[in-house]
């Protein structure tokens, strides 16, 4: 039976010159076009790689869509629905009986990361053959892998995931861009970064209302840059001038915003569609996966109630929210720039690290408002959630606030697990991408710990929890009670390291964006800062490696100190942190050899510590050799001749 808000999906499959159309009752998508379909075999199993476009319609009057900012102003079709289009890419077992669930990766700025994170695979924009599936781990769990575009400002390109969203013609307002320059520049784009479109150019008819400031540090006094010293390109997307090192901020008039919040609806409706009996991609359960930007997207998704669909169904049964810390983001307000994030020294004061932080409802110590990430749901709509954070997120994304209020511990809810990947940086880098901070320094920028084995094990636990209701391991994170979490003012490194700690971790804020911010309109741009919230950080052991959380064998059998942060040494504001990256302190050979007389002895200890991790459930038995290879390579680097 078709309800008032249910809709109709037409499946159009293009194979060579044949087009097959069949009607199916479905609640979210109105049409899909399959542009490419390819079969291949891996480990005796036949898989399909399918790509095309999904066409969505949203009822602006439906209660499930009321949280989408400006949906009431969006243009509608003859049925009174708001339309959006997104491309998709799906890898699934050809045999429907082999599909137990689907892992939906929310694409980070148009990319595809899941195969690299979970399958030890190489990155590919078009993973349509077995060579791109790595060791096939996701597929052995019985999971289809799904990507769908949601972000409207991603630059178009072949096999780049993006969405075409409606535009509110004639709606005016202000936008903001900022830049941290360590070298002189002559041109600055108002877009956040390469690969992102400047969808909000400066309104040239009102360019006199734009103002540019420069400052020497994050919290330093802003000095207005005279308008005689900079000018605009004819399209309003670039400013031109002599821009010396420093922090620049441009607040400017613009118009015609996208309805960015529809990206949340696209992901919601995709999750429901995959579980539809009539879907050609049908599975019984769905898991969402987000990395960094899209981990924050999933926190926004949860906070604004999008896990409940228009038909009252559960969009996602599980979520793996990776390296999001305590953040959300610019995903659902007028003139939103979804790519913007926030760090100590870049992308300042966007609505990223703002209250609430924990799922449990807590009272703000500043406004006294009580709020929590999951307050908008009845428990029936709670997905089973893994929050996984590297050490960097405790320093660069206020992760300590998802399980504390900065004074005492806050336990995760029963549907949640929190895992800290101790002493790791934001991303896994090439093992040799290490650069000495100084000519005679033992400190290197870049942290070589590869946490993919731990993340693979966690995906397996989440999958088993969602698909089979098998309880996963308990949360592993630093805590006040466990004496592994501390306020920043009490954070201390071992004296023998002779390393300066950062000036401050990235701080969260109580901010005032204006009275209409709850409706998705920013009036104060930049916002008024009510209070700074300095998050707690993990303590370290006598070797300088982080306590609490999942500890990699490289830090339980240490021959170096692995730090999740790295300073901006040699740049202005040199006592602040660089974005994303950690560092490693190379121990003197004498210290290493006193602990391990030779490589063979060291690798035996690594194997023992890896066995402990396997017993704890944080490394797969099949990945033991991968960790041994990491350790072998790192020993050789540690023993190499000093520069």
N, C-alpha and C positions, 0 to 999 in steps of 0.2 A: 504494500500500500504506500502511496506517495503522499507525504505530508506537505503542508503548505510551504515549508522551507526546504524540502528535498528537491533535488534537481536531476537532470538527465545528462548522461555521459554518452558521447558517441566515440567509439574507438575506430580510428582510421589507421590502418596498417599498410604502409607502402613497401612492397617487396617487389623489386624490379619494376614491371609495368602494371602490376596488379594492385588495386585498391579494394580493401574489404571493409565494409562498414557494418557495425552491429550495435543496436541500442542496448544500454544496460542501465538499470535504475541505480543511481548513486547520489550521494548527498553533497559532495563538495565540488568536484571538477565537472565542467560541462562538456569538455572534449579533450582528447589527447591525440596528437599526431606522432606516429613512430616514423622517424626519418632514417634510422639505421638499425639493422638487426643482424647480429653475427653470432654464430655458434663456434665453440671451441672445446677441447677436452683437456682436463687436468686431473691427474691421478685417477684415471678411469671414470671420471664424472664429466658429463656434458653440461656446459654452461652457456648462457645467453648473455650477450652484451647488447643492450637496447637503449637507444637514445631518441629524443624527440622533444615535443613541447606539451606542457599541460596548460589548459585554459580554465581559468577560475572565474566564478561569479560569487559575489558576496551581497547578502541582503543587509543594507545599511540600517534597517530598522530592527534587526534581530538582536536580542540581548547579548548573544555570544560575540557580536561584532562591535558592541558599543565602546569597547576599550581601544579600538583603532582610531587614532587621532585623525580628525577631519574627514572621516568616512561620510559624514552627513553632507559635506561640501563636494564630494567627488562626483564626476559625471556618471550618469547611469545609462543603461541600455533600455530598450523598449519594455523590458520586464521590471524596470526599476532596480536593476542589480548593478553593482560596481564590478568592472572587469579587470583582470590582470592575467598576464601570461608569464610562464617560466619554463626554461628548458630543464630536461632531466636526463640522467644517465643511470642505468640499472644493470647490475650484474646479478644473475640469479641462476639457480639450478634449473635445467630444462624440465626435469621431472618435478611437478608440483609437490609430490610426496616428500621430496628432499628439502623443502623449504619450511623450516620451523618458525622462523621469524625474519625480521628485516632490521638491518642497522642503517638508519638514515643519518648520513653525515650532513650537518648544516654547513654548507661550503663557506670557508673563510676567504672572503674577498675573491670568490670565483674559483678557488682551487679545489683539489681533491687530495686529502691527506691520509685517509683511513688505511689505505693499503700500505703506505710507508710506516705508519704507526703500529699496525697490528700484524702485518704479513711479511715484515722484513723486505718489502718490495721497493723498487725504484719509483720515483714520482712519474706520473704520466697524466696528461690532460685527457687522453683517450685510451683507457685501459681495456681494450677490446680483444685481448688475446692472452693466452696462458702465461706468457713471459712477464706480464705485469702483475700477476697474482702472487708473486713471491713464493712463500711456503704454503699458501692456501689456508692459513689458520682461520680467518673469518668464515670461510666457506665450510671448513670442517665442523664448525659450531652449528651448521645448518642455517646460517644467516645469509639472506640476500643483502646486497649492498646498494644503497640508493643515494643519489645526489639529486637535489632539485634547487634551481636558482631561487633566490629570495631578495637579493640586494639590487636595488635599482641604479646605483651609481658605479657599478663595476664596468670598466671599459669593455666594449664588445670585442670578441675574438673567438676563434675556432675552439670549440669545446670548453669554453669558459662558462661557468655557471652564473647566470644572472636572471633578473626578472624585468619585465616591462610593466611599469606601474603607472596609474593615472596621474595626471598633473592638474593642479588647481590653477587654471589660467586666471590671471588678474589678481590673485591673492598676493599681498605684499608683506614685507617684514624685514628683519635683519638676520644676518648670518655672521659667523665668526671663523677666522682662520688664524693659526699661529705657526711659527717656525722657530726652531732652535738651530742657529747657524754657528758652526765651529770654524768655518772659512768664509771669506767674502763671497757674496753672490750678487748678480745683477738682475736676475729674474726670479720671481716667486709665484708659483701657481696657487690659486685659492683652494685647489683640491688637496686632500690629505696627503696622498702619496702616489707614486707611479702605479698605474693599473686602475686608478680611481678617476672617474670623470668629474670635471668641474661643473656639476649640474646646477650650481647656484652662482652664476657670474654676478659681478657687481652691476647694479642697475645704473647704466650710464646717465639716465635722465636725472638721477638723484645722487650722483657721485660725490657731490659736495658734502653729503651727510656721512661719508665714510671717514674713519680716522684710524691712523696707524701709530702704534707706540713701540718703544724699544726699552728693554731693561737688561740688567747685567746678571740677574739671577732669578730663580723661581718666584721668590717673594719680594723682590726688590721693587723700588719705586719705578713706575712706568713713566717714561718721558715721551711726549707727543713728538712724532717726526713731522716736520713742516711739510705741507702739501707741495711746496716748491721742490722738494727733494725726491719725490716719487711720482710716477704717472701710471696710466693704465693702457693695456693693449685695447684694440678696437672691439674685441669681443668681451671685454670685462673679466677675463679669466686669469690674467697675469698682471702683477704689478712690477714695474721696472724702476731701478734705482741703484744706488751704491750702498749695499747692505753689508755692513761689517759684522763680525761675530757678536752674537747676543741673541736675546729672545724678542721676536717681533710678534705683534698681535694686531690683526686688522678686524675691525667691526664695520660692517658695510650693509647698505640697503640692497635687497634683492627681491625677486618675485617668482611666482609660478612653482610652488613647492610640489614635490612628489608626495603621494600618500604612502610614506615609507612603512607605516605600521602594517600595511597589507602583507609585508614579508612574514610577519608573525602568523597571519591567517593562512598564508600559503603552506608554511611548514605544518601548522595544525591540520589542515585539510588533507595534506599528503599523508600524514600519519594515519588518519581515519580511512582514507581511500585504500591504502594498502591492505587493510583488514576487511575490506568489503568482499563478500562472497563472490561478487561478479567481477572483481578486479583481475586482470590477466597476471597480476603480480601478487596474488592473494597470499597472505601469511596470517597466522593467528595472533602474533604479538609483534609489537614494534618497539625498537630502542632508538633513541636519538643520541647522537654524538656530536659534541662541539669542542673545538680547540681554540683557546685564547679568545679572540673576538667572538666566535660563535658559541663558546662556553658561556660568555657573558650574555649572548643572545638568549641562550636557554634559561638563564637565570631571569632575564626580563620576561621571557615566555611564561615561566612559572609564576612570577610575581603578578603579572597582569591577567592571569586566569585563562590562558590559552590552551591548557591541557584538557579543557572541557569543550567539546565540539558543539556545533549548532544543533545536532541531534541528541546532545546529552551523553555522548560517548567519551571514552577515554582516548585521547589522541595518541599518547605514548605510554607504554607500560613500564618502560625503563629509560634511564638517561645516564650517560657518562659525560659529566661536565668537567672538562680538562683545562687546567691552567687558567681558570677564570677568576680565582681568588674571591674577593668579596664584591666584585664588580658587576654592573649591568652595562647600559650603554645608550647610545644615540640611535635608537631603533624605532621610536614611536612618538615623535613629536614634529611639529611643523618646522620645516627646513632642517630636518635631522640629517646628519652625516654619519651613516652607520659604520664607516671605517674608523672614525675617531676613537681613540682609546684614552690613555692617561698614564703618565709616568712621572717620575721626579723631574725629568728635564725635557719633556715633550708632551704635546696635547694636553694643555692645562685647563682644568675646571669645566670640562664637558660633563654631562650627567652620567658619569661612570661609577665612581666610588662614593656612592651616596646611600644614606640610610633608607631601608633596613638592609642588614648584611646577613643575618642568620635566618634560618627557616622558622625557628621558634619566635613567637611574638615577644619582643622586648620593648622596653620604654626608652625612648631617646633621652639621654641625660641633658640635652640642650632644649629641645622643644617640648619634652614630656609626652610626645605622641607615641602611641604604642603601635607597632607594626612588625610584620614578619614576612618572609619571602612566600610562604604558602598560606597566608591568612585567607585568601579568596576562595579556598576550596573546602568542600566537604572531603573527608579522608578518602572517600571512594575515588576521587580524582587525583590522589597522590600517586605519582609514578615511583618506582623503586630507583633511587638515585645514588650514584657514586660521584662524589666530588674528589677529583684528584688534582693535586697542586704540587708543583716543583718547589724547591726552596725559594726560588726567585719570587714566587707569588706572595710569600710572607713578607718580603722586602719591597716588592714592586707592585703588589695588587692587594695589600691589606688582608691577606688570607686568614690571619689570626682572628679576625672579627667574625668569621662564619661559625666559630665554635667557642667564642668568648665575647665578653663585652668590654674587654680591656682591664677588667678587675677580677672577674671570676669565670670559671669554665661554664659553657653552655653545651649540654649534650645534644647531639644530633637526634632527629626524630627517628622513630622505629623504621621508617621507610628509607632511611638515609645511611650511607657510610661515607666517612671522610678519610682520605688517605694522603699523607704528606710524603712525597718522594724526596727524602732528606738529602740536603747538600747538592741538589741539582739545579741547573739553570733552566730557563724557560723552554728551551728547545734542545733537541739532540743535534749536535754539530759534528762535523768531520773530526775524527780523532786527532788529526795533525794540525787543526786550525787553532794553534796556540801561539800567542805573540807576547814576548817579554815586555813587561810594563816599563822597565828601565834597563839601561845598559848592563848594570851589575845586579839586577834584581832577580830573586828567585820566584817572583810573582809573575804569573802569566795570565793574560786576558783570554778567557774562554775556559769552559768547564767541560771536560771530555766524558763525563759519566753518561752512559747510554741507558736510559730508563725504559726503553721499549720492552725488554723482557718482563719487567714488572707490570707494565701497562697491559701487555698481552694476558698475563695471568689474571689481572683484574677484570678484563673484558670477559674472560671465561667464567669468572665468578658471577658477574652481573648477568650474563646470558643464562647461566644455570638458575639463578634466582628468579629471573623473569619467566623463563620457559618451563622450569621444573619445580619452582618454589623451594629450591634448596638454599638454605641460609648461607650467606657468604661469610668470610672472616669478619671479625670485629674491626671497627675503625682503628686506624693507626695515625695519630697526629700528636703534636706536642701539646702539653697541658700544664696549667698551673699546679694541679693536683699531683701530676707526675714529675714535677720539678724539671720539666723540659721546655717550658714556655716562660718568657720573661718580658717585662716591659722594656722598651728600647733603652731607657736611661740606665738600666742595670745590665745591659748586654756587654759581655766581656769576652775578648779573645785571649788565648794563652799568651803570656808576655813574651815567650821565646819567639813568637811569630813576627814580632816587630811590624805589624800591619795596622794601619789606621782603619777604623770602621767608618762607614758612611756617615755623612752629616746627619742624615735622618732617613728612615724608610719612607716609601711613598705613603702619604697620609690620605685618609678618607676625610670627608667633609660633611658638615651640616651647612647647606647652601640655600639661598633664596633666588630662584629663577623667576619669581613673579607670582602673582595671585592665580594666574591661569595655567600654571605648569601641570596641575592634575588633569587639565583638559588637553594637554599636549602643546601648549603655546608658551614659548620663552619670552618674557618681557624684559628681564634683566640680563643683558648680554654685554660684557661678561656678568656672571652672577655675583650676588653679594655673599661673601663668606661669613657665615655666622660663627663657626667654630671649626678648628682642625682636630681630627681624631687620629692620634698616633697609635698605630696598631702594635700589639705585642709580636715578638719574633722568637724563633726557636733558640734555645741555649745550645752551646757547643760542648763537646767533650775535651779532654786534655790534648787531643790532636787537632782541635779546631774544627772538627766535623760535627754536623748538626745532630742533635738528639731528637727523639720522638719520631714517629712515622716509620715508613719502610726504609730500612738502611741497606743500601746496595753493598754487595761483597767488597767493592773497592773502598768502602769506608769502614767496614767491619774487619777487614784485613788491610789496614792502610799503609801506604808508602808516600802519601802526600796529603795535603789539606785541601779539601774541595769547598770552595765558597760559592754560594748562589748569587753573589753580587760582585760587581767590578766597578771601580771608581773611574771617573773621567780624568784620570791623570794626564797632564799635559794640555788640557783644554780649560776654558774658563769654567768657573764653578767646579774645579777639579776634585773637591771633596764630596761631590754628589755622585749618584750612581748612573752608569750608562744603562740604556734600555736593554732589557732581556738577558744580557750575558752575565755569566759568573766568572770565576777565576780559579786558578789552581796554584798553590804554593808548593814549589818543587823542593822536597826535603834534601838536605845535603846527603851525599852518598853514605857518609859514615853513619848517619842516623838510620838510613834504610838498612844497611848491611849489619848493623847491630841487632836489628829486629829479625831480618831474614838474610842468612849468610849467602844465599844464592837464589837464582830464579826458580829452580826446582822446588826449593823449600817454600818460597812465596806462593807458587802456584798450587802446592798441596794445601796450604792454608786457605787460599781462595776457593778451592774445591770444597773444603770443609764448610766454609761460610755459605757457599752456594747451596750445599745440601741442607743447611739450616733454613735458608730461604724457601727451598722446595717444600720442606716439612711444614713451614708456616703458610704455604699456599701462595707465596708471592713471586715464585719463579716456576715455570713449567719444566718438568724433567727434560723435555726436548730442547730446552734453551740453555742447559748447563754449559755446553761447548761454546756457545756464543759469549757467555760471561768469561769463560776461561780465555778466549781469544782477546777480549777487551783487556783483561789483566796482563796477558802476555805482551801485548802491544804497549801498554802503559809502563810496564817494567823496562822494556827496551828504551823508551823515551826517557825514563827517569835515570837510567844508567848512562845515557849518552853524554859525551864530553860537554862540559860547561862552556858557554859562550864566553 
